[in-house]
């Protein structure tokens, strides 16, 4: 789109189906690289990613032609196939339906990157459920608890 300029920063959060701990530390870096490739192939800018065993945080610079839901669909489908093709699990792997998307200003980017990269220590003190509901409340997102992720906590 000629003469279109934007600066849109979005943190995307989604969970493994059933909130199972299926993303192993041994495969995490390879999964990060694969998801980064999906994002870059769709002409979006990867700023940070961290996959916990049961959920993922991604911070991207989003361009106007890309719909967030289309990007997340592509990330989930592509990464699920990648996990299957590499036979990291004996059973089926899939991401839960839905995701959270939260926008930030340029001045917040360094803080958000540090937050995402520090997920392991952060979750030693706070559950994913508390974290996710905290995001929804902080960003004043109306939600129905019946339609949030399945919680195994």
Residue pairs with C-beta under 8 A, 6 or more apart in sequence:
1 64
1 65
4 64
6 62
6 63
6 64
7 61
7 106
8 61
8 62
8 63
8 64
8 103
9 47
9 59
9 60
9 61
9 62
9 103
9 104
9 105
9 106
9 108
9 109
9 112
10 59
10 60
10 62
10 68
10 101
10 102
10 103
10 104
11 57
11 58
11 59
11 100
11 101
11 102
11 103
11 104
11 112
11 116
12 56
12 57
12 58
12 59
12 60
12 68
12 71
12 72
12 75
12 99
12 100
12 101
13 55
13 56
13 57
13 58
13 99
13 100
13 101
13 102
13 132
13 135
14 55
14 56
14 72
14 76
14 95
14 96
14 98
14 99
14 100
15 54
15 55
15 56
15 95
15 96
15 128
15 149
16 22
16 23
16 53
16 54
16 55
16 93
16 94
16 95
16 96
17 93
17 94
17 95
17 96
17 150
18 96
18 150
18 152
19 54
19 55
19 96
19 128
19 149
19 150
19 151
19 152
19 153
20 54
20 152
21 53
21 54
22 53
22 54
22 89
22 93
23 31
23 51
23 52
23 53
23 54
23 56
24 53
24 88
25 53
27 83
27 86
27 88
28 51
30 86
31 51
31 79
31 82
31 83
32 49
32 50
32 51
34 78
34 79
34 82
35 49
35 51
35 56
35 58
35 75
35 78
35 79
36 46
36 49
38 74
38 75
38 78
38 79
39 45
39 46
39 58
39 60
39 71
39 75
40 46
42 66
42 71
42 74
43 63
43 66
44 60
44 61
44 62
44 63
44 66
44 71
45 60
45 61
46 58
46 59
46 60
47 59
47 60
47 61
47 109
47 112
47 113
48 57
48 58
48 59
48 112
48 113
48 116
48 117
49 56
49 57
49 58
49 59
49 116
50 56
50 57
50 116
50 117
50 119
52 119
52 120
52 123
52 128
54 128
54 152
55 128
57 115
57 116
57 119
58 75
58 116
59 104
59 109
59 112
59 113
59 116
60 71
62 68
62 71
68 101
72 99
72 101
76 94
76 95
79 95
80 93
80 94
80 95
83 89
83 93
84 92
84 93
96 149
96 150
98 147
98 148
98 149
100 132
100 135
100 136
100 141
102 135
102 139
103 139
104 112
115 122
122 131
123 131
126 134
127 153
128 153
129 149
129 151
129 153
132 148
132 149
133 148
135 141
136 143
